[in-house]
Amino acid sequence: MKMPETNPNRARDHLANERTFLAWVRTGIATIIFGFAIGRFSIALREFLRLQGSDSNTYGVTAWLGVISIAGGVLLILAGLARYRKTRVQLDTGSFEPAGFVIDIVSYLLGLFGVALAGYLVYIELFRK
């Protein structure tokens, strides 16, 4: 009777997949917390100005950037979960393919978000005095 072929690296591969998923989750959580901090700071600053008798001269952009960051963090976690499940199946069937599109889109979106934040800070510094 022939013994079925087993992958001696199967456990190691699956544990690496789980660690990668947890990295996606940590990054998503950090992005969510960052977004919450941005939004909360905007609200606190507006209230502080109101208590001092000043009008808040903001358009609420910071709060929206916080919401976008929170939504992005949730999407990162969901993308990580999808990648984890896909990789798990690929490892079990011996047909593993490295990530391509997901990594590209996450990189481009985070880069675009960083540029938007930087542009907003420049706008505030140069034009809102």
C-alpha positions in Angstrom: 0.0 0.0 0.0 1.5 3.3 -1.1 1.6 6.1 1.5 0.1 9.5 0.4 2.7 12.2 -0.4 2.8 14.7 2.4 4.4 18.2 2.3 6.9 18.3 5.2 6.6 22.1 5.1 2.8 22.2 5.3 2.5 23.3 8.9 5.2 25.9 8.4 3.5 27.3 5.3 0.1 27.5 7.0 1.6 29.2 10.1 3.3 31.7 7.9 0.0 32.4 6.1 -1.6 33.0 9.5 1.2 35.3 10.6 0.7 37.3 7.4 -3.0 37.5 8.0 -2.3 38.8 11.5 0.0 41.5 10.0 -2.9 42.6 7.8 -5.2 42.7 10.8 -2.6 44.7 12.8 -2.2 47.2 10.0 -6.0 47.5 9.6 -6.4 48.1 13.3 -3.7 50.7 13.3 -5.3 52.4 10.4 -8.7 52.4 12.1 -7.2 53.9 15.3 -5.4 56.5 13.2 -8.6 57.5 11.5 -10.5 57.6 14.8 -7.7 59.9 16.3 -7.9 62.2 13.2 -11.7 62.5 13.5 -11.7 62.9 17.2 -9.0 65.6 17.1 -11.1 67.5 14.6 -14.1 67.4 16.8 -12.1 68.3 19.9 -10.5 71.3 18.1 -13.8 72.5 16.9 -15.3 72.4 20.5 -12.2 74.1 21.9 -12.6 77.0 19.5 -16.3 77.2 20.2 -15.6 77.4 24.0 -13.1 80.3 23.3 -15.8 82.1 21.4 -14.1 81.6 18.0 -15.9 80.3 15.0 -14.6 77.0 13.6 -13.2 77.9 10.3 -13.0 74.3 9.0 -15.0 72.5 6.5 -14.9 69.2 8.3 -12.3 67.8 6.0 -10.3 66.3 8.8 -13.3 64.4 10.1 -13.9 63.0 6.6 -10.2 62.0 6.3 -10.7 60.1 9.6 -13.8 58.3 8.3 -11.9 57.4 5.1 -9.0 56.1 7.2 -11.4 54.0 9.3 -13.1 52.6 6.2 -9.7 51.9 4.7 -8.6 50.0 7.8 -11.8 47.8 7.6 -11.1 47.1 3.9 -7.5 46.2 4.8 -8.7 43.6 7.3 -11.2 42.2 4.8 -8.6 42.1 2.0 -6.2 40.3 4.4 -9.0 37.8 5.2 -9.7 37.1 1.5 -5.9 36.7 0.8 -5.6 34.4 3.8 -8.4 32.1 2.6 -7.2 32.1 -1.0 -3.6 31.2 0.1 -4.9 28.5 2.4 -6.7 26.8 -0.4 -3.6 27.2 -2.7 -1.3 25.7 -0.1 -3.6 22.7 0.4 -3.9 22.1 -3.4 -0.2 22.8 -4.1 -1.0 25.7 -6.5 0.3 28.7 -4.6 0.5 32.0 -6.5 2.0 35.1 -4.9 -0.2 38.1 -4.4 -0.1 40.6 -7.2 -3.1 42.9 -7.6 -4.0 43.1 -4.0 -0.6 44.3 -2.9 -0.5 46.9 -5.8 -3.9 48.3 -5.0 -3.3 48.6 -1.3 0.0 50.3 -2.0 -1.5 52.8 -4.4 -4.5 53.6 -2.2 -2.3 54.2 0.9 0.1 56.3 -1.2 -2.9 58.3 -2.5 -4.2 58.8 1.0 -0.8 59.9 2.3 -0.6 62.5 -0.6 -4.1 63.7 0.3 -3.2 64.2 3.9 0.0 66.0 3.0 -1.8 68.2 0.5 -4.4 69.1 3.2 -1.7 70.0 5.6 0.0 72.2 3.0 -3.3 73.8 2.2 -4.0 74.6 5.9 -0.5 76.0 6.4 -0.4 78.2 3.3 -4.0 79.3 2.7 -5.9 79.1 5.9 -4.1 81.8 8.0 
